[in-house]
Amino acid sequence: MDSSLPILSLSAAAVASAAAVFPKLQARLALSRAKHRSLTGHSKMSKMVARLVPHYEFDIDSFFCSDGAPGDVAMQRQDAFFRLARLYEERYAKGRQMTADAATHISDLQFTETYRVPFQYSRLVRENLGTGAFMESSAGVTVTDVDGNVFYDLTGSYGVNIFGNDFYKECITEAEKRAHALGPVLGPYHPVITENVRRLCEISGLDEVSFHMSGTEAVMQAVRLARYHTKRSHLVRFAGAYHGWWGDVQPGVGNPVSPHETYTLADMSDRTLHVLRTRKDIACVLVNPLQALHPNANAPGDSALVDSSRKGNFDRAAYTEWLTKLREVCTARGIVLIFDEVFVGFRLAAGGAQEYFGVRADMVTYGKSLAGGLPVGVVCGRKDLMRRFRDDRPADVCFARGTFNSHPYVMTAMDEFLSRLASPNFNAVYQGLDETWNSRAEALNARLAADDLPVRVSNLSSIWMVQYTEPSRYNWMLQYYLRAEGLALSWVGTGRLIFSLNYTDADFSEVADRFVAATEKMKRDGWWWHDASLTNKNIKRRILKELLVKRFGR
């Protein structure tokens, strides 16, 4: 009898241990299930895969038939490629030379020039279709390069340009006049800051404001304050969302050190809501409303355009419902809901995404356009969340400062921007905004369909992306045809077209004509050839085979 007691004790201990461990296992399983199933939702795995991908490139013999196209189609493409190269050489000679010279010492240019297209094609494209990185002037909805070529501007200055380049020139000019007497005196505030704060609190519906030098810094501070006040460690971001380049919000490829206090979960997922309801370590949830255009997908760029699976589909009602659910669970669990409106702020509505979707956040970050064309980052938040110290713990502070925060020229330019925004006449630009841009997208898609062109556009108001309806490895070539037609694109190519709101119907009609002309020429030149065997799945299998052959040999 006595000998059975230790066994019973061990059994009881085992049961107790299992009972203690089981909830942790359940929580861990729920967290894993809430991640998006693609590499976009698995940062560690994506970094591992990135390290395994070997470099290889197509030579002249394989460049034009990497999709299995027959010899006559490959030759058709080759002739078109070098014909386009001669046009680029003649038309953009000065800008291309300046870019090549500058890239020797500017690491950003080295990166963007290399990653405009999938890496297998990059060298030949850089050598023959190099683009110029220098613009000399802007007017209306156009920009002019150093060779004198005039382009319709579809770059949007990475989201800064909402109201047109001339608008920002005016803001900066008037700001310089008002700040000139004080100059770059830092530390004291320019008096105009009080009016900026008043307007920002009114727009955001929040209590307090802090100024920073970039959108990235603003998001950093918002997350830091959320952690400070909730006394919790983890932030939640959604698969594919961009919140700047700092470590905690870029846990996958691009960050050499993996953060340990970031959960990357699936957007618009009930499993994500379950994790938010059940975990006790989540300080805040970051939302970039731009993801409404392509939930759970990375910011689209042509460097990753290996087939035709890229898609966008903005459903305002569905995304509003998702944000409403997020708001409810964050309120119930004491999680800080942060809207990162650095990109979309003031583009969708005068009150930003909060007004557009009808959902209020606990903190909002702004940047880009807010300072009338000058660099800025802003955090707006509830009073209890913005406090950087504790009355009862004088040594326990949440520090954040910056030399150029609240720069006088930035503050006066911000006042110029916000004053115009508040003007009833100017504010009328938002009336019927969605209807205008949706109808323009629909009209362009109708033209593309009528001409049997394998290209469509999807849009979130004036933010557009291009998608492709037939399998192809060469969709990235479209960016070079578009530039040849006088459409200025950012380095991500057709992944993001950003229109300023001062585009008239006549301006847009001209852009649409040029867009259709570019796609017609690209189709005529054979880049969209395909047979029944060419599917997106088969393209990916072909690429996988190329990778394995390169890594392990035949």
N, C-alpha and C positions, 0 to 999 in steps of 0.2 A: 504493500500500500504506500509506504513512504517513498519508494522509488518512482512512483508515478507523479509525485508532486512537482519535481523539476520539469518533467515533460509537459505537465499542464501549465506550469508557469511560462515555459518557452512558447507554448502554443498561444497563450493569452498575449504574450508580448508580440508575437508575430501578427496576430489579429489586430492588435492596437497599432502596430507600425503600418500595416496595410491600410487601416482606416485613416491614419494620418496622411499617408502618401497618396491615397486614391483621389482626394479632391485636387491635389496639385497636378496629378496626371490628367484629370478631367479638364482643368483650367488650361494646361499646356496643349491638350488636344484641341480644345475650342479655339485657342489662339492660332494654331496651325491651320485649322479649317477656315479661319477668317481671312487668311492671306490669299491674295489672288493666285490662281493656279499657275500662271505664267511666270517667267523669270522676273517680270516687272514687280511681282509681289514677294520675291525671295532674294533679298539683297546678297546674302552670303553665297548662295548658289550662282547668282549672276556674276559675281566677282570671280568665282572659281572657273566658270565657263569662259569668261573673258580671258583669263590667264592661259587657258588651254587652246584658244583659237590661234593658229599659226598664221603668219603673214605669207601671202602669195599674191601674184598679180598676173594678169593676162598680157601676153605679148601680142604683137600686131596680128599674128595668125589666129589667135583664139579670142581676142577682144570682141570681135563682131559676130561671133557664132557661139557664144557661151551658153546659149539657150538651145543649141542643136539646130539652128537655122541652116538651110541648105546654102551652098556656095554662092548662088546668084544673089540671094538676099543679103548674105554677109558682105559681098562686094558692093551692093547697093548702099548698105549702111556705111561702109568704109568711104565711099565716094562722098556721101553726104557729110560725114564727120569732118573730112579734110576740107570740104567746101565751106563748112561753117567755121572751121579753124582759120581759113584765109580771110573770111569776113571779120572775125574777131581781131586778127592781126592788123588789118587795115583800119578798122573803126576805133579800136581801143588801144592803140599802140602806146601812147604816152602813159595812160593809166596803168597798163599792164607792166610797163617798165618800172614805174614808181613803186608799184606794189611788190614786184620782185626784189627791188633794192631795199625797201623798207622791211620786208619779211626776214631779211638777213639778221635784223636786230630786234624785231618785234615778235615775241613768242606767240601772241594771240593770232597774228596773221599766219604764222606757220601752221597753227592748229586748224583755223577755219579754211585755209586753202587746201589742206590735206583731207578734211572730212566733209567736203561738199557732196561726195558721191561714195558708194560702197568701195571699200579699200582695194578690192581686186582691180578696179578700173582707174584708180586715183592718179597714178603716175602719168599715164597717157593723156588723161583729161587735163591735168595741170600743165603739161608741156604744150598742149595745143589749144585748149579752151580756157586758159587763165583769165580770170576776171580782174577788173580794176577795183581797188578798194577806196579810191579817192573821188569825192564829189566836190564841186567848186561852188555851186549855188543852188538855191531852191526858189520856186515861185508857184503859188497856187498848189496844185496837186502834183507838180513835177519837180524833178531834180536834174541838174546838169553836171556831167562829169568833166574831168580835166581835158578831155578831147573835144568837148563841145557837144556831146550827144545828150539829147533831152529824153528823159524817161518819165513815164507815169510811176509815181512812188507807191509801191505796194509793200514797203518794208515797215512802215509805221514807226520807224526808229525804235524797234523792240518794244513797242507799246506806248512809248512816250507821246507820239503824234496822234492825238485824238481829233484836234480841231483844225489841223492844217499848219504847215510850216510858217506861214506868214503870221498866224496868231501868236506863235511862240517867239518869233522875232520881236513882235510888238511888246510882249510881256517882258522880255529881257531888256529891250531898249528903255522902256519906261522904268523898270526896276533899277537900272544903272543910274538913271537921273536921280531917283529918290534916295538911293543908298550912297551916292557919291560923297556927300558931306561927311559921312562916318567912315566910309571905306571899309577895308577888311579888318576892322577892329573886332577882336573876338573876346568873348567872356561876357561883357555887357550885352544886353539885348537891344536891338533896334526897336523903337516904339511900335512899329507895325505888327510885331509878333502878337500883341494882345488881340488884335482884330482877327488874325489868322486862327488863334486858339478858339475864339468865340465861334467862328464859322465852322471849324472842324468839329467842335463838340455838337453843334447844331446838325451838321450833316451826318455824323456818325451816330448821334443819339446817345453818346457816352460822355463821361464826366471830365476826363483829363487827357492831356496830350504830352508826348515826348518826341523830340526831334532828333533825327539821325542823318547819316550821310548817304545811305542807300537803302533800298528795299530789303536787301539781305540783312543789314544791321537791324532794321526795324523788326523783322521776324525773329532774329536772335534775341532781342530784348523782350519781345512779347512772350516767347517760350520761357525765358529765364524768369520773368516775373510770375508766370503761371506756376512754375515749379516752386518758386520761393513762397508763394502764398498758400498753395495747396499742400506743401510739404510732401509732394509725391515726385517720383523720379521720371516717369516715362511720358513721351509724347507719341501721339498717333498721327501718322500721315497716311495718305492714300496712294495706292499703287499708281505710279506714273506721274504724280503731281510734282511740280517744281516749286520750291520755296527759297531759291537762292542757292549759292554754292557751298554754304558752310556745312560742317561735318554731320551734325545730327539730322539734317533733312536730306542728306544725300548719302544714304547708307550703302548703296551698291557701287556699280562701276563709276569711277571718277573720284572716289574717296579712298586714299591708300589705307586708312585706318577705319575699321568698322565700328560704328557707335554701338554701345550695349544698352542704351536706354531709349531706343526708338522701335516702335511697332509699325510696320508697313502693312496695312490691311486693305482689303478689297473695298472699292467704292460702291455705293448703292447695294449693300449686302446686309441681309438680316443676321448673318453670322457675325459680322462686324458689330452690329448693335448688341448682340449677345455678349461679346467680349467687353464692350463698354459698360454693360449693366453689371457684369460679374467681377471684373478685376478691381483691385483696390490701389494699384500703383500708377494709374493714368492721371497725369496732371492736366493735359490739354489735348485737344483735337484740332489739327490744322486743316483748313479747307481752302483750296485754290479754286474759285468758281469757274475758272477756265476749263477745268476737267469735265464740266458738263458737256463739252463738245466731243470729248473722247475719253470717257471714264475708263480707268484702269489701263490706260495706254500712255507711254512716255510722250513727251512733247515731240510732235512729228518732224522729222528732218529727212532729207533725201539721202543722207549717208547711210540710213538704215532701210532704204527702200529696195529690198532685194526681190520682192514679188509684188503682187497687187492686193495684198490682204489688208492694207491700211484703210481704215474706215472711220468716218465721223458721223454722228447723228445726235443733234441736240434736241432733247425733249424737255421743254421748259416745265411742264406740269410734273413730269416724273422726277426731275431734279429738285423741284420745289418741295415735293412730298418727301424726298430723301433728307433735305436740309431740315425740314420740320421735325422729322423723326430724330435726327441728330440733336436738334435743339432740346427736344423733350428728354432724351436720355442724359444729355450733359447736365441739364438742370437737376434732374433727379439724383444724379451721382456726384454732383459738385465738381464736374469736369469743366475746365475753361474752354469755351468754344471760340476759336480764333479764325476770323475770315482774313485770309491773305489776299487783299485787293490791290496789291502792288501793280499787277498787270491790268485787271479789269476795272479798277476804280475809276469812276467818272466817264467810262466808255458806255456802259449799259444804261445808266441812269444818272441823274445829277446826285442822287443819294447812294450811288454805287450798287453793289450786288445785294446789300441788305434791302434796299428799296425795291430792286428789280425782282427779287425772289420773295420778298415779304417776310424775311426771317432775320431776327436780330442776334448779333453775336455779343460775346462778353468783351472781346477785344478785336480791333480791326487794324490792319497795317495798310498804309498807303505809300506810294512812291511814284516813280516815273513821271507822269504828266503833272502832278500836283504843284511842282515848283516852276511851272511855266517854261519848261525846257532846261532847267538847271538841276543838278543832282540833289536828291532828297530821299529821306525815309521818315515815316511818321508812324507812331503807335498811338491809337486812341483806345481808352479802356475805362472800365468802371473804376470808381475812386478807390475801392478796397483792393483792386488788383494792381493799380499803378503805383502804390506807395512803395518806396525803396528801402524803408527801414521800419523797425518795430519800436514802439514807444517803451515797451517793457523789456526790451533786449537791445540796448544801445550799440552793442558791438556786432549785432547780427544785421548786416545790410545787404542790399542787392545792387551792386555797383554797375554803372554803365555811363560812360562819358565819351566825348569825341571832340577833338580840337575844332572841327569845322561844323559841329552841330549848331543850328540856328545862325548860320552865316548871314550877315546883313543883306547881301545881294540875293541870296536864296529866299529870305523872308519877304523882301519887297517883290520879287518875282512871284512868289506864292500869293501874295495879296492881289497882284494884278490878275492872276489866274482865277482866284476865288471871287474877286469882284465881278469879273466878266461872267463867271458861272452863275452868280446870283442875279444877274440882270434878266428881267422877264423876256426881253427880246431875244437875248442869246439863248436862254433856257429853252426856248421854243424848238431848238434843234432836236430835242429829245421826243417831240411829239411825232408819233407814228414811225419811230426809228426802226423798230423791228420789222414793221410792215415794209418799209422801204428796202431794207437790206435782204429780207427774205424774198421779196418779189424779184430783186435783181439776181439773186442766186437761182431762183426758179427759172427766170428768163434765160440765163446763160446755160443752165442744164438742158433746157428745151432745145436750144440751138445745137448744143453738142450731140444730143440724142438724134435730132433731125438729120445731122450730117454723119451719123453713124461713127462718131468718134468715141474712143473708149475712156473718156475722162468725164468726171463729174466733180462738183464742188459741194461741200457742206459748210454750214456757217453757224456761228454764235454771234448774231447781229453783224457787226462789221469785221469780225475776225473769221477768216476763212481757212479751209484746208482743201487740198486737191486729193482726190482719190481716183482709183483706176478700176475699170470694170472688166478688163480682160487680162489674163495672166501674162506677165512680162518681167524680164530681168532688167529692162532698159527704161523704165518709167522716169528715172532720175535725169534722163537726157532732156526732158521737157523744159527744165529750168534754163537750159542754154538756148533753146528755141525762143522762149519767152523773152529772154534778155535781148536776143537779136531783133525782136519785134518792138523793143523800146519799153519793156516793163522791168522796173528795178525790183529785185528780190533781195531779201537778206540771205545770209550764208546758208540757211537751212533749206533754201530752194522753194519747192512747191509745198512744203509741209505747213507753212503758215503765211498767208497773205493778210496784211493788216491795212485796211483802208482808213483814211482819215474821214471824218464826218462831213467835210466840205466838198466831197465829190458830188458834182451835179449829175443829173441824168445824162447830159451830153458827155461829160468826162467818163462816166461809167460805160456809156455806149462805145466810146473809143477804145477803152480797155477791153471790153468784151470782143470787139472786132479783132483786136490784136491777139487776144487769147485764142480765139477760134482759128485765126490764121496760123498761129504757131503750132497748134495741134494738128491742123490739116497737113502742114509741111512735114511734121514728124511722122505722121502716118504714111504719107506718100514716100518718105525715105526708108520705110521698111522696119522701123524700130518696134512696131507692134505686131509684127508677123507672129503667128502661132498656129500650131496644128492641134489635133485632138489630144495628143499626148502631153501637151504643155499645160499643166495645171499648177496652181500655187503649191500644192503638196509635192508635185514632182520637181518643181524648181528648188524647194527646200531640200529634198532628197539629193538632188544634183549637187547643191552647195555642200551638204554634209559629206558626200563622197569626195569632193575636192579637198575638203579640210582633212579628212582621214588619210587620203593619199599623200598630202603634203606632210602631215605629221608622222605617219608611220611608213610611208613609202608604198610601193606597189606590192 
